[in-house]
Amino acid sequence: MGKTVLVRPPVDVLHKFSKPVECLGIAYCAGALRHHGMDVTMLDGMLHDWSEEDTVRRILDEQPDIVGFTVILNHFPDRTARVCQMLREAGYGGHIVIGGHAVSFIPRRVLEANPAVDAVVAGEGEGPIVGYARAVADGGDPRTVPGVYARWDGDIRWKPARRVHNLDTLAPPARDLTREIIDLDGLVCVSTSRGCYARCTFCSIPRFYGLERDRPLANGGWLARSVAHTVGEIADLHERFGLVELLIVDDEFFGGTEAGHERAFMVGQELAELNLPVGFAMSCRAENVNERVLTALAQGGLKHVFVGLETGDDDTLRLYGKGHTVRQNREAVRIIKSLGLSFQPGFMMFNHRTTLTEVRANLEFLRSIGELKPVVVNSAVDPHFGTPLNRVIEHDGALRDHGATLSSEYLDPHTAIAKRVAEVAAARFAPFQEAIAGLQSSVTYEWRRTVPGRRPEVTRSIDRFEALCNEAFAQVFEQTVEDLSGADAPTEGEAIADASRRLDEVQSRMTLARALLITSVAKAEGSARYYTQNDIIAMGREQRQEVTA
C-alpha cells in the first residue's frame, strides 16, 4: 500500500493576525485514508510558515506516492504552483493532486496552466482521495475516480462524485497537528454541518456542494451532524488536549429550519450538562439569530458569533441575494450583544456598483450598531469563482479575469478613491489594532479571552482606548466621503494626501494614548502581557489542584 502526503502549502495571506487555524480539509481526508487502512502524513506549511524550499524538502523526505495539496484561498496561488513545479524539478515522479474550494470551480484552468499537476479534485475530498490512493496502490487508473479532473488524450475529463449525505458516517478527522495548533496559540476546529441553504449571489458555498449535479451554479443543501456526534467530538477534544477554545467552522450553524434550530438548542443543552470549560465561536445568518437558542448555546459555552450582515442598505442586500432586511440585521446584532456575546460582522462596504450615497448609508448603519471600525469600513466584495454575482459584475463591465484570480473595478471613480482611502486608514490603524488584540489577549481580534484577575476599571480603560481609536480613524474616512460628495471633489492624489495629513495627527494622538494605556495596565497588573490558550489551560489546572488540595 502506497503512501499519501497531504499538505496545506505556505501562503502569503495569513489568517487575521496570523493566528494559526487548524486545517480540517486535510484532517478529514487523512482520517478517511486511515479508515481504509492507508498510510498518510499531514504537513502544514501555512501553520509553520515554511518557505517553498522547506515545503518541498519535507514532502520529499516522506517519499510519498501521492502528494495532495489543499488550497484554502479563493484562487489558485502562485506559491502552490511553484511548489508543484519544484517537486518535479527535484525528481519527484509520483502523483500531484490539488483540492480545495476555489480550485473546484476552475479545475481545467489549473491543469492547463500547471503541467506538474496530475489531477484536481472538485468538491468534497474524502471519497476522491481514497479512490485515487486505492487506484494508485492497485495499479489502476486514478483518472477514473469520481470527483477527479484529469487529462485524457489531450482533453480534460471528469465524473462527478456523489456528495456525502450522512455526515455521521465520515471518518473522524485526523488530529496529528492539533497539539501544535494549541501550542502556537491557534484555533482548533470542529465541523458540525456542511453547506448552506441560502443563495447569496456573492458566495460559492452552496455551489460547491452542488457540484455533484454537474450543472453551472447548481446549489447543494445544508446537512448537519447529529447532536451526539457533535457534542461527543467537542468533549473528546477537551479530554485529549485540554483545550478551552474552539472554532466551529460551519458556514451556517442553524441551517435555516426549525429542525436546525432545535438541533442547535440541544447541542447547547448537552454541552451545558457536561459543564466543559470550552468556549466556542460560530457563524450564522441574521435571520437565524434566535434568543432562545443562543441563550442555550451560551450556557453550553458559546462566546463569539459571526454574522454575515454584508450591508446596511436594503437595495444592496437584494443585489447580494441575502433574503433578509436591514431591520433583521439590526435585530440580530441587538440579540447577540444583549446576551453578552462578542460579535463580528461580515460586511462588504464596497461592491463594483457602490455609490457614495450607499457608503454614507453603510456608515450610519455601522455607527448605529456600534461597529464603525476601520477594518469593517475597509471591506469589499471579493469576486469568487463559482458565484452568480460574477455574471452581474461581468455584465457591468467591471470583472477582471486574471486566469487563476478574479478582481473587480468600481464604476464610480469617487467610490474607487474612497476605497483607496479606506485601505490607507486601515493600514495606519493596524499597529493599534495589534496593541488592542494583545492587551485583550484576543483569540481573534473580536473574540477576546477573559484575562485572569483583571479589574473592571482596567477593562474600561482598554475599551475606551479601542473606541477612541475606532472613532478617530473612521472619522478620517468619513471626512473623505464628504469631500468627495461635494461640488469641488478632490482628485485621488489630493484625497489621499488630505487623509494622510489627518491620519498623521490621529496616529500622533493615539500613539501617546497607547503608551499611557500600556503603562497603566502594567502598573495595575504587574505587566501588560498576552495570555495564550496554554496559559489559560495551565491556570485552570492550577486552580483545580488548589481546590482538591
C-alpha positions in Angstrom: 0.0 0.0 0.0 1.5 3.4 -1.1 1.9 6.5 1.0 0.0 9.8 0.7 1.2 13.1 2.0 -1.5 15.8 2.5 -0.2 19.4 2.5 -1.6 22.8 3.4 1.0 24.8 1.5 2.5 28.1 2.7 0.6 31.2 1.7 1.3 34.9 1.5 -2.0 35.9 3.0 -2.3 34.5 6.5 -5.4 34.3 8.8 -6.3 37.6 10.5 -3.4 38.5 12.9 -1.6 35.4 11.7 -3.5 33.1 14.1 -2.9 29.5 13.0 -6.2 27.8 12.4 -6.5 24.0 12.1 -7.0 22.8 8.6 -9.9 20.3 8.7 -9.6 19.8 4.9 -6.5 17.7 5.1 -7.6 16.3 8.5 -10.8 14.8 7.2 -9.0 13.4 4.1 -6.3 11.9 6.3 -8.9 10.4 8.6 -10.7 8.8 5.6 -7.4 7.3 4.2 -6.6 5.8 7.6 -10.1 4.5 8.0 -9.4 2.5 4.8 -6.0 1.2 6.1 -3.8 3.6 4.1 -0.6 5.3 5.1 -0.8 9.1 5.3 1.2 12.0 6.7 -0.1 15.6 7.2 2.2 18.6 6.6 1.2 22.2 7.3 3.3 24.8 5.6 0.9 27.6 6.4 0.9 26.7 10.1 4.7 26.8 10.3 5.2 29.5 7.7 7.6 27.3 5.8 9.4 28.6 2.7 8.7 26.9 -0.6 12.0 25.1 -0.4 11.3 23.8 3.1 7.9 22.6 2.0 9.4 20.6 -0.9 12.2 19.2 1.2 9.7 17.9 3.9 7.5 16.4 1.2 10.4 14.6 -0.4 11.6 13.3 3.0 8.3 11.4 3.3 8.9 9.6 -0.1 5.2 9.6 -1.0 3.4 8.0 -3.9 0.8 10.8 -3.8 1.0 14.4 -2.8 -2.3 16.2 -2.2 -2.4 19.9 -1.7 -5.4 21.8 -0.3 -6.0 25.4 -1.5 -7.6 27.5 1.2 -7.6 30.8 -0.7 -10.3 31.9 -3.2 -7.9 31.3 -6.1 -5.0 29.1 -7.2 -1.9 30.7 -5.6 1.4 31.1 -7.4 3.3 29.7 -4.4 1.4 26.4 -4.6 2.1 26.2 -8.4 5.8 26.8 -7.7 6.0 24.1 -5.0 4.4 21.6 -7.5 7.0 22.6 -10.2 9.9 22.5 -7.7 8.8 18.9 -6.8 9.1 17.9 -10.4 12.4 19.6 -10.8 13.7 17.8 -7.7 12.9 14.5 -9.4 9.6 13.6 -7.8 7.7 11.3 -10.2 4.7 10.5 -8.1 1.2 11.9 -8.3 0.4 15.5 -7.5 -3.3 16.2 -6.8 -4.9 19.6 -6.0 -8.1 20.1 -4.0 -10.0 22.8 -2.2 -12.9 25.1 -2.5 -11.8 27.6 -5.1 -10.0 25.1 -7.5 -13.2 23.1 -7.6 -14.6 25.7 -9.9 -11.5 26.1 -12.1 -10.0 22.6 -12.5 -9.4 23.0 -16.2 -7.6 26.2 -15.7 -5.4 24.7 -13.0 -4.5 21.6 -15.2 -3.9 23.6 -18.4 -1.6 26.1 -16.7 0.3 23.6 -14.5 1.7 20.6 -16.2 3.2 19.4 -12.9 -0.3 18.7 -11.6 -1.8 15.4 -12.4 -5.4 15.9 -11.1 -7.8 18.3 -9.5 -10.4 17.1 -7.0 -13.7 19.1 -7.4 -15.9 19.1 -4.3 -15.6 17.2 -1.1 -12.3 15.4 -0.9 -12.7 12.3 1.3 -14.2 10.0 -1.3 -12.0 11.1 -4.2 -8.7 10.9 -2.3 -9.4 7.4 -1.0 -10.4 6.3 -4.5 -7.3 7.9 -6.0 -5.0 6.3 -3.5 -6.6 2.9 -3.9 -6.3 3.1 -7.7 -2.6 4.0 -7.4 -1.9 1.2 -5.0 -3.7 -1.4 -7.0 -2.2 -0.3 -10.3 -5.4 1.1 -11.6 -6.1 4.4 -13.4 -6.9 7.1 -10.8 -8.3 9.3 -13.6 -11.5 7.3 -13.5 -12.2 8.1 -9.9 -15.4 10.2 -9.4 -14.7 13.7 -8.4 -11.3 13.8 -10.2 -10.5 16.1 -13.1 -7.6 14.7 -15.2 -6.0 14.8 -18.7 -7.2 12.2 -21.2 -5.7 12.2 -24.7 -5.4 15.9 -25.0 -8.7 16.5 -23.3 -9.7 17.0 -19.6 -12.5 14.9 -18.3 -14.2 14.1 -15.0 -17.1 12.2 -13.5 -18.9 13.9 -10.6 -18.7 12.4 -7.2 -21.7 12.0 -5.0 -21.8 14.2 -2.0 -21.6 12.7 1.5 -25.2 13.0 2.7 -24.9 11.4 6.2 -22.1 13.3 7.9 -22.1 11.0 10.9 -20.6 8.3 8.6 -17.5 10.3 7.9 -14.3 9.0 9.5 -13.3 11.5 12.2 -10.6 14.0 11.2 -7.0 13.1 12.0 -5.7 15.2 14.8 -2.0 14.9 14.2 -1.5 18.7 14.2 -3.9 19.6 16.9 -1.3 19.9 19.7 0.9 22.1 17.5 -2.1 24.3 16.8 -2.7 24.8 20.5 1.0 25.3 21.3 1.2 28.0 18.6 -1.9 29.7 20.2 -4.1 28.8 17.3 -7.7 27.7 16.9 -8.7 24.0 16.9 -11.7 23.5 14.7 -14.8 21.4 14.5 -17.2 21.0 11.6 -20.8 20.2 12.7 -22.5 20.9 9.3 -21.7 21.4 5.7 -23.2 23.7 3.1 -25.7 26.5 3.3 -29.4 26.6 2.3 -29.2 30.3 1.3 -28.5 31.6 -2.2 -26.3 34.7 -1.7 -25.1 35.8 -5.1 -21.5 36.6 -3.9 -21.0 33.2 -2.2 -19.8 30.0 -3.8 -20.6 27.7 -0.8 -24.0 26.4 -2.0 -22.5 25.8 -5.5 -19.5 23.9 -4.1 -21.9 21.4 -2.5 -24.0 21.4 -5.7 -21.1 20.2 -7.9 -22.4 16.6 -7.8 -25.3 17.8 -10.0 -22.8 18.8 -12.8 -24.6 21.9 -13.8 -23.3 25.5 -13.7 -24.1 27.2 -10.4 -26.2 24.3 -9.2 -27.0 24.5 -5.5 -26.5 22.0 -2.7 -28.3 22.0 0.6 -27.3 22.2 4.2 -26.5 19.0 6.0 -25.7 18.5 9.7 -24.1 16.0 12.0 -26.2 14.6 14.9 -26.2 16.2 18.3 -24.5 13.2 19.8 -21.7 13.2 17.3 -21.1 17.0 17.6 -21.1 17.0 21.4 -19.0 13.8 21.6 -16.3 15.3 19.4 -16.1 18.5 21.5 -15.9 16.5 24.7 -13.2 14.2 23.2 -11.1 17.2 22.1 -11.2 18.7 25.6 -10.3 15.3 27.2 -7.4 14.6 24.8 -5.9 18.1 24.6 -7.3 20.1 27.5 -8.4 22.8 25.1 -10.6 25.6 26.2 -11.2 27.4 22.9 -12.8 26.0 19.7 -13.9 27.4 16.4 -16.9 25.8 14.8 -16.2 26.3 11.1 -19.7 25.7 9.8 -20.7 28.2 7.1 -24.2 28.4 8.6 -24.7 26.7 12.0 -28.5 26.7 12.1 -29.5 25.6 8.6 -32.5 27.9 8.4 -35.0 25.3 9.6 -36.9 24.6 12.7 -35.1 21.3 13.0 -31.8 23.0 12.6 -32.6 25.4 15.4 -33.8 22.5 17.6 -30.5 20.7 16.9 -28.6 23.8 18.0 -30.7 24.1 21.1 -30.0 20.5 22.1 -26.2 21.0 21.4 -26.3 23.9 23.8 -28.2 21.9 26.4 -26.0 18.8 26.2 -22.8 20.9 26.4 -24.2 22.7 29.4 -24.9 19.4 31.1 -21.3 18.3 30.5 -20.1 21.6 32.0 -17.0 21.6 29.9 -14.7 24.7 30.3 -14.7 25.1 26.5 -15.7 28.4 24.8 -16.5 28.3 21.2 -17.3 30.6 18.2 -19.7 30.0 15.4 -21.2 31.7 12.3 -24.8 32.1 11.1 -27.1 34.3 9.1 -29.0 37.2 10.6 -32.5 35.7 10.2 -31.4 32.7 12.2 -30.4 34.6 15.3 -32.9 33.3 17.9 -32.6 34.5 21.5 -33.9 31.2 23.0 -31.4 29.1 21.0 -28.5 31.5 21.5 -29.2 31.5 25.3 -28.9 27.7 25.4 -25.7 27.8 23.3 -24.2 30.4 25.6 -25.0 28.2 28.6 -23.1 25.5 26.7 -20.0 27.7 26.0 -20.8 29.9 23.1 -18.7 33.1 23.4 -18.5 34.6 19.9 -20.8 34.9 16.9 -20.0 35.9 13.3 -23.0 37.1 11.3 -22.9 38.0 7.6 -24.7 41.3 7.7 -22.9 42.4 4.5 -24.5 45.9 4.2 -26.8 48.4 5.9 -28.7 49.1 2.7 -31.8 47.1 1.6 -31.1 47.6 -2.1 -27.6 46.2 -1.8 -29.0 43.3 0.3 -31.1 42.4 -2.7 -28.1 42.7 -5.1 -26.3 40.2 -2.7 -29.3 37.9 -2.6 -29.3 37.9 1.1 -33.0 37.3 1.6 -33.3 39.4 4.7 -33.6 43.1 5.6 -31.6 45.8 7.4 -34.1 45.6 10.2 -33.3 41.9 10.6 -29.6 42.7 10.7 -30.2 45.2 13.5 -32.2 42.8 15.5 -29.6 40.1 15.1 -26.9 42.3 16.5 -29.1 43.5 19.3 -29.9 40.0 20.5 -26.2 38.8 20.3 -24.9 41.8 22.2 -27.7 41.7 24.8 -26.6 38.2 25.7 -23.1 39.4 26.4 -21.6 37.5 23.4 -18.8 39.1 21.4 -19.7 39.8 17.8 -18.1 40.2 14.4 -20.0 41.4 11.4 -19.3 40.0 8.0 -19.5 43.2 5.9 -18.9 44.4 2.4 -18.8 48.2 2.4 -18.0 48.3 -1.3 -19.0 46.5 -4.5 -18.5 47.5 -8.1 -21.7 49.4 -8.2 -21.4 51.2 -4.8 -22.1 54.9 -4.8 -21.1 57.4 -2.1 -24.7 57.7 -1.1 -24.6 53.9 -0.3 -21.3 54.4 1.5 -22.9 57.0 3.8 -25.9 54.7 4.5 -23.5 52.0 5.5 -21.5 54.3 7.8 -24.7 55.4 9.5 -25.7 51.7 9.9 -22.4 50.7 11.3 -22.4 53.5 13.8 -25.9 52.7 14.9 -24.9 49.1 15.8 -21.6 50.0 17.3 -19.4 48.5 14.6 -18.0 51.6 12.9 -14.4 50.3 12.8 -11.5 50.8 10.2 -11.4 47.1 9.4 -15.1 46.9 8.7 -15.0 50.1 6.7 -12.2 48.7 4.5 -14.3 45.7 3.3 -15.5 44.9 -0.2 -16.9 42.2 -2.4 -14.1 39.8 -3.4 -15.2 38.1 -6.6 -15.1 34.3 -6.1 -15.1 31.6 -8.7 -18.4 29.9 -8.8 -20.7 32.8 -7.8 -23.7 34.2 -9.7 -22.6 37.8 -8.8 -19.7 37.4 -11.2 -22.1 37.4 -14.1 -23.6 40.7 -12.9 -20.1 42.2 -12.5 -19.1 41.0 -15.9 -22.3 42.3 -17.5 -21.5 45.7 -16.0 -18.0 45.6 -17.5 -16.2 45.6 -14.1 -15.0 42.0 -13.8 -11.3 41.4 -14.4 -10.4 37.7 -15.0 -6.7 37.0 -14.5 -6.9 33.3 -15.0 -6.1 32.0 -11.5 -7.6 35.0 -9.8 -10.5 37.4 -10.2 -10.9 41.1 -9.3 -13.4 43.9 -10.0 -13.3 47.6 -10.6 -15.6 50.4 -9.3 -17.9 52.0 -11.8 -17.9 55.3 -9.8 -14.4 56.8 -9.7 -15.2 58.6 -6.5 -16.1 55.3 -4.9 -12.7 54.0 -6.0 -11.0 56.9 -4.3 -13.0 56.3 -1.1 -11.9 52.7 -1.1 -8.3 53.6 -1.5 -8.5 56.0 1.5 -10.2 53.2 3.5 -7.2 51.0 2.8 -4.8 53.7 3.9 -6.7 54.3 7.1 -6.9 50.5 7.9 -3.2 50.2 7.4 -2.5 53.1 9.7 -4.8 51.6 12.3 -3.1 48.2 12.2 -0.5 48.8 14.8 -3.1 50.0 17.3 -5.3 47.0 16.3 -2.4 44.7 17.2 -1.9 46.5 20.6 -5.6 46.2 21.4 -5.5 42.5 20.5 -2.5 42.0 22.7 -4.0 43.8 25.7 -7.3 42.0 25.3 -5.5 38.6 24.8 -7.6 38.2 21.7 -8.4 34.8 20.3 -9.3 36.6 17.1 -9.4 40.4 17.1 -13.1 40.4 18.0 -13.2 37.4 20.3 -11.2 38.1 23.5 -10.1 36.0 26.4 -11.1 36.8 29.9 -7.8 38.0 31.4 -7.3 36.4 34.8 -7.7 38.9 37.7 -8.3 41.9 35.5 -10.1 44.6 37.4 -13.2 46.3 35.8 -11.5 49.7 35.6 -8.7 48.2 33.5 -11.2 46.7 31.2 -13.0 50.0 30.8 -9.7 51.8 30.1 -8.8 49.4 27.3 -12.3 49.5 25.9 -12.3 53.3 26.0 -9.0 53.4 24.1 -10.3 51.0 21.5 -13.5 53.1 21.0 -11.4 56.3 20.6 -9.2 54.6 18.0 -12.1 53.3 16.0 -13.8 56.6 16.0 -10.7 58.7 15.2 -9.6 56.6 12.2 -13.2 56.1 10.9 -13.8 59.9 11.0 -10.9 60.4 8.6 -12.6 58.1 6.1 -16.0 59.8 6.8 -14.5 63.2 6.0 -13.1 61.9 2.8 -16.5 60.7 1.7 -18.0 64.1 2.5 -15.2 65.8 0.5 -15.8 63.5 -2.5 -19.5 64.2 -2.3 -19.0 68.0 -2.7 -19.1 70.1 -5.8 -15.3 70.5 -5.8 -14.4 66.9 -5.2 -10.6 66.2 -4.8 -8.6 64.0 -7.1 -7.3 60.7 -5.9 -3.9 62.2 -5.1 -5.5 65.1 -3.2 -7.9 62.9 -1.3 -5.1 60.6 -0.2 -2.8 63.5 0.7 -5.6 65.1 2.8 -6.5 61.9 4.5 -2.8 61.2 5.2 -2.4 64.5 7.0 -5.4 63.8 9.2 -4.1 60.3 9.8 -0.8 61.7 10.9 -2.5 63.7 13.6 -4.6 60.8 14.7 -1.6 58.5 14.8 0.3 61.0 16.9 -2.6 61.3 19.5 -3.3 57.6 19.6 0.4 56.7 19.9 0.6 58.8 23.1 -2.7 57.3 24.4 -1.4 53.8 23.7 1.8 54.4 25.6 -0.1 55.7 28.6 -2.6 52.8 28.5 0.1 50.2 28.4 1.9 51.8 31.3 -1.3 51.9 33.3 -2.1 48.3 32.6 1.4 47.2 33.5 1.1 49.1 36.8 -2.3 47.6 37.6 -1.4 44.0 36.6 2.4 43.8 37.1 2.9 43.6 33.3 1.0 44.3 30.1 1.1 40.7 28.9 -0.7 38.5 26.5 -2.3 35.3 27.7 -2.2 32.3 25.4 -4.7 29.4 25.4 -1.9 27.3 27.1 -1.7 29.9 29.8 -5.4 29.7 30.4 -5.3 25.9 30.4 -2.4 25.9 32.9 -4.1 28.4 35.2 -7.3 26.3 35.2 -5.3 23.2 36.1 -3.6 25.0 39.0 -7.0 26.2 40.3 -8.4 22.7 40.2 -5.3 21.4 42.1 -5.8 24.1 44.7 -9.5 23.1 45.2 -8.6 19.4 45.6 -5.6 20.0 47.9 
